[in-house]
Every structure is written in C-alpha cells, then in structure tokens.
Amino acid sequence: MNEKAVIDVIIPAYNEENSIAQVINDLPKEKIREIIVCNNNSSDRTHEIATNAGATVLLASKQGYGSACLKGMEYIAAKSNPPDIIVFIDGDYSDYPEQLPLLVKPIIEEDMELVIGSRALGNLEKGSMTPQQIFGNWLATTLIKRIYGYHFTDLGPFRAVKYDSLLKINMEDPDFGWTVEMQVKAAKLGMNCKEIAVNYRQRIGVSKISGTIKGTILAGHKILWTIFKLI
C-alpha cells in the first residue's frame, strides 16, 4: 500500500468532555484525512468540545459502543472516496493517540489487514486495567487461539484495519462484543493479522464498563457469548 494511504479515525464517545479534546489533539494530523467522533447520546459537552477541536461529530443515537462505531462506518460508506485504512480509538485518553503510525505501518508496509494495539505487550500503567479486565482478555484470547487458531494477546480498542477488509468482516455487534467480533471474524476469514505493543494509562473519568460490577459482568458475558456464537 502507498505511504500516502488515506486514513480516517473513528472515536466512539459517551460523556467524554474531559478527555475528547486531548485525544483529538494528540492524533498525528499529518497522517489523517478525517477524525470522526461518534457521540453516543452524551449528556455533557462532548459534542461541542470535539467540534471545537476540529473533529467531525456525528450523533449516534442508538446506545452502545458498537452502535457508535457502526455510525462512523455508515458515514464513511457514504463517501465517494473511501479511506484505505480506518483506525479505531477510544475517547477516554487511556490510549496514546500519537502511536497511530505504529498501528498503520504493518498495513502499509507488510500488507496486514488488521492490526491490534496490544496493551499486554506494551507499557501498562498501574491501575489502568482492573484484574477482571486482564483475566477476561487472557481468557478470551486463549479461547480464540484454541477455537480459531489465531494468537492474540489483547482485545484492545486501539486498532487499525484495511477498509476493504473491514467491509468483508461485516461488523454487526452493537455493544460490548465489538472488538472480539472483529478479531474472531478476521480469524475465520483467514486475514493477515498482527499485534503491535502500545502503551496504556488510566483513563480520564470513570469507565462505563469496568467502572461498575454490572458493566464488567455484562461485558464479560457478551465477549464470551460472541466467541462461541461465531463458531
């Protein structure tokens, strides 16, 4: 793929007024055509702040992490000139947006189709992931390896995917199963996948998933259900 690949970034966001501008500002603009924030019914100033920071802001009215990402994909699909690569990153500033070039490099130089930013391989700040998250990621990736024969170490939200390959994956999950659905379907399709070590820090604000016992249980159940559903 050409070094001048067209890259769009999708950021699902729900009540991230304290962090969204930092995510947008730290993304390497010289590498990106458009930054798309999918505002998932936020009740704070996420929309206003993201707009002022220079992002295209969409209203993703259907609640759910996957629903917000799908809204961004719907917007991109309507373009007359689609991107070569889509990068997904969370709006809570737990990832390091400036590491985007590390994720897209294997797609551009090695013809990879899906690149996962692995927190397990990178520098994980103390307290940035709960023990439940770490165990859940280990369990999910172990099951993927045993069932589908693909070795991942993480279900990290910071990821890059070749646009044509993303269309083949046919993403559908509206909530917590989004990341694992992408990886399982990519494995089933025999896609060229790679992990890159990325750093991870404590997010700004309280997690909507791991920040509550209910959210953690629901997310864990959905991830495991998705893995087995797709067999």
C-alpha positions as CSV (number, residue, x, y, z in Angstrom):
1,M,0.0,0.0,0.0
2,N,1.2,3.5,-0.8
3,E,2.9,5.5,2.0
4,K,0.2,8.2,1.4
5,A,-2.6,5.9,2.4
6,V,-5.9,7.7,3.2
7,I,-6.6,7.2,6.9
8,D,-9.9,8.0,8.8
9,V,-10.2,7.8,12.5
10,I,-13.4,6.7,14.3
11,I,-13.8,7.6,18.0
12,P,-16.9,6.3,19.9
13,A,-17.6,8.7,22.8
14,Y,-20.1,8.8,25.6
15,N,-19.7,11.6,28.1
16,E,-16.0,12.2,27.4
17,E,-16.0,16.1,27.7
18,N,-12.8,16.0,29.9
19,S,-10.8,13.9,27.6
20,I,-12.0,14.0,24.0
21,A,-10.1,17.2,23.0
22,Q,-6.8,15.6,24.2
23,V,-7.4,12.5,22.1
24,I,-8.1,14.6,19.0
25,N,-5.2,17.0,19.6
26,D,-2.7,14.1,20.1
27,L,-3.6,12.3,16.9
28,P,-0.9,12.9,14.2
29,K,-3.0,15.1,11.8
30,E,-0.5,14.9,9.0
31,K,-1.4,11.2,8.7
32,I,-5.1,11.5,8.9
33,R,-7.8,12.7,6.5
34,E,-10.7,13.0,8.9
35,I,-11.3,12.4,12.6
36,I,-14.9,11.2,13.3
37,V,-16.3,11.4,16.8
38,C,-19.5,9.3,17.2
39,N,-21.3,11.0,20.1
40,N,-23.3,8.2,21.7
41,N,-26.1,10.3,23.4
42,S,-23.7,12.2,25.7
43,S,-25.3,14.4,28.3
44,D,-22.3,16.6,28.7
45,R,-20.3,18.9,26.3
46,T,-18.6,16.1,24.3
47,H,-20.2,17.2,21.1
48,E,-19.3,20.9,21.5
49,I,-15.7,20.2,22.6
50,A,-15.0,17.6,19.9
51,T,-16.3,20.0,17.2
52,N,-14.2,22.9,18.6
53,A,-11.2,20.5,18.5
54,G,-11.7,20.0,14.7
55,A,-13.4,16.7,14.6
56,T,-16.5,15.7,12.5
57,V,-19.1,14.9,15.1
58,L,-22.0,12.5,14.4
59,L,-24.9,11.8,16.7
60,A,-25.0,8.0,17.3
61,S,-28.5,7.9,18.9
62,K,-28.6,4.1,19.4
63,Q,-26.9,3.4,22.7
64,G,-23.9,1.1,22.6
65,Y,-20.2,1.0,21.9
66,G,-20.6,-1.0,18.7
67,S,-23.5,1.2,17.6
68,A,-21.4,4.3,17.8
69,C,-18.6,2.6,15.7
70,L,-21.2,1.5,13.2
71,K,-22.5,5.0,12.9
72,G,-19.0,6.1,11.9
73,M,-18.7,3.4,9.4
74,E,-22.1,4.3,7.9
75,Y,-20.8,7.9,7.5
76,I,-17.6,6.7,5.8
77,A,-19.5,4.3,3.5
78,A,-21.4,7.3,2.0
79,K,-18.2,9.0,0.9
80,S,-17.4,9.0,-2.8
81,N,-13.7,8.3,-1.9
82,P,-13.4,5.8,0.9
83,P,-10.3,5.5,3.0
84,D,-7.6,2.9,2.7
85,I,-7.4,2.4,6.5
86,I,-9.7,3.0,9.4
87,V,-8.3,3.5,12.9
88,F,-10.5,3.0,16.0
89,I,-9.5,4.6,19.3
90,D,-11.5,5.3,22.5
91,G,-12.3,8.8,23.6
92,D,-11.2,8.5,27.2
93,Y,-7.4,9.2,26.7
94,S,-6.4,5.8,28.0
95,D,-4.6,5.1,24.7
96,Y,-1.7,7.1,23.3
97,P,-3.1,8.6,20.0
98,E,0.4,9.6,18.9
99,Q,1.1,5.9,18.5
100,L,-1.2,5.7,15.5
101,P,1.7,5.4,13.0
102,L,2.8,2.2,14.7
103,L,-0.6,0.6,14.0
104,V,-0.9,1.6,10.4
105,K,2.7,0.8,9.4
106,P,2.2,-3.0,9.1
107,I,-0.8,-2.4,6.8
108,I,1.1,0.0,4.6
109,E,4.4,-1.9,4.6
110,E,3.5,-5.6,5.2
111,D,0.0,-5.8,3.7
112,M,-1.5,-6.7,7.0
113,E,-5.3,-6.4,7.2
114,L,-6.0,-6.0,10.9
115,V,-3.5,-4.6,13.5
116,I,-4.4,-4.7,17.2
117,G,-2.8,-2.4,19.6
118,S,-1.9,-4.8,22.4
119,R,-1.8,-3.4,25.9
120,A,-0.5,-6.7,27.1
121,L,2.7,-6.3,25.1
122,G,3.2,-2.6,25.9
123,N,3.7,-0.5,28.9
124,L,0.6,-0.9,31.1
125,E,0.3,1.9,33.7
126,K,-0.5,0.6,37.2
127,G,-4.3,0.7,37.8
128,S,-5.2,1.3,34.1
129,M,-6.8,-2.1,33.8
130,T,-8.7,-4.0,36.5
131,P,-7.7,-7.6,37.4
132,Q,-11.1,-8.6,35.9
133,Q,-10.2,-6.9,32.6
134,I,-6.7,-8.6,32.5
135,F,-8.2,-12.0,33.2
136,G,-11.0,-11.5,30.8
137,N,-8.7,-10.6,28.0
138,W,-6.5,-13.6,28.7
139,L,-9.5,-15.9,28.7
140,A,-11.0,-14.5,25.5
141,T,-7.7,-14.6,23.6
142,T,-6.9,-18.1,24.8
143,L,-10.3,-19.3,23.5
144,I,-9.8,-17.6,20.2
145,K,-6.4,-19.3,19.9
146,R,-7.9,-22.8,20.7
147,I,-11.0,-22.4,18.6
148,Y,-9.9,-20.4,15.7
149,G,-6.1,-20.9,15.7
150,Y,-5.2,-17.2,15.9
151,H,-2.9,-15.9,18.6
152,F,-3.9,-12.6,20.1
153,T,-2.9,-11.2,23.5
154,D,-5.5,-8.4,23.8
155,L,-8.9,-7.2,22.7
156,G,-7.6,-3.6,22.8
157,P,-9.8,-0.8,21.4
158,F,-6.9,0.9,19.6
159,R,-6.7,-0.8,16.3
160,A,-6.2,-0.2,12.6
161,V,-7.9,-2.2,9.8
162,K,-7.8,-2.1,6.0
163,Y,-11.1,-0.6,4.8
164,D,-11.8,-3.3,2.3
165,S,-11.1,-6.0,4.9
166,L,-13.4,-4.2,7.4
167,L,-16.2,-4.5,4.9
168,K,-15.6,-8.2,4.4
169,I,-15.7,-8.7,8.2
170,N,-19.3,-7.3,8.2
171,M,-19.4,-5.9,11.7
172,E,-22.7,-6.1,13.5
173,D,-22.3,-6.1,17.3
174,P,-24.0,-3.0,18.9
175,D,-22.2,-3.0,22.2
176,F,-19.5,-4.8,24.3
177,G,-18.8,-7.6,21.7
178,W,-17.5,-5.2,19.1
179,T,-13.7,-5.8,19.5
180,V,-13.9,-9.5,19.9
181,E,-16.3,-9.9,16.9
182,M,-13.8,-8.1,14.7
183,Q,-11.0,-10.4,15.8
184,V,-12.9,-13.6,15.6
185,K,-14.4,-12.8,12.1
186,A,-11.0,-11.8,10.9
187,A,-9.6,-15.2,12.1
188,K,-12.4,-17.1,10.4
189,L,-11.7,-15.3,7.2
190,G,-8.0,-16.1,7.4
191,M,-7.0,-12.5,7.3
192,N,-3.4,-11.3,7.9
193,C,-3.4,-10.0,11.4
194,K,-0.7,-8.6,13.6
195,E,-0.4,-7.1,17.1
196,I,1.7,-4.1,18.0
197,A,2.7,-3.1,21.5
198,V,1.0,0.0,22.7
199,N,1.1,1.9,25.9
200,Y,-2.0,2.3,28.2
201,R,-2.7,4.7,31.1
202,Q,-5.5,5.3,33.5
203,R,-8.5,6.8,31.6
204,I,-9.9,10.2,32.4
205,G,-13.2,9.7,34.2
206,V,-15.0,6.5,35.2
207,S,-15.2,3.6,32.8
208,K,-18.8,2.8,31.6
209,I,-17.9,-0.9,31.6
210,S,-15.2,-1.8,34.1
211,G,-16.1,1.0,36.4
212,T,-19.1,-1.0,37.7
213,I,-19.6,-4.6,38.7
214,K,-22.7,-4.8,36.5
215,G,-20.8,-3.4,33.5
216,T,-17.9,-5.8,34.0
217,I,-20.2,-8.8,34.2
218,L,-22.3,-7.8,31.2
219,A,-19.2,-7.1,29.1
220,G,-17.5,-10.4,30.1
221,H,-20.7,-12.4,29.3
222,K,-21.1,-10.7,25.9
223,I,-17.5,-11.3,24.9
224,L,-17.7,-15.0,25.7
225,W,-21.1,-15.3,24.0
226,T,-19.7,-13.7,20.9
227,I,-16.8,-16.0,20.7
228,F,-18.9,-19.1,20.9
229,K,-21.8,-17.7,18.7
230,L,-19.5,-17.2,15.8
231,I,-18.1,-20.8,15.7
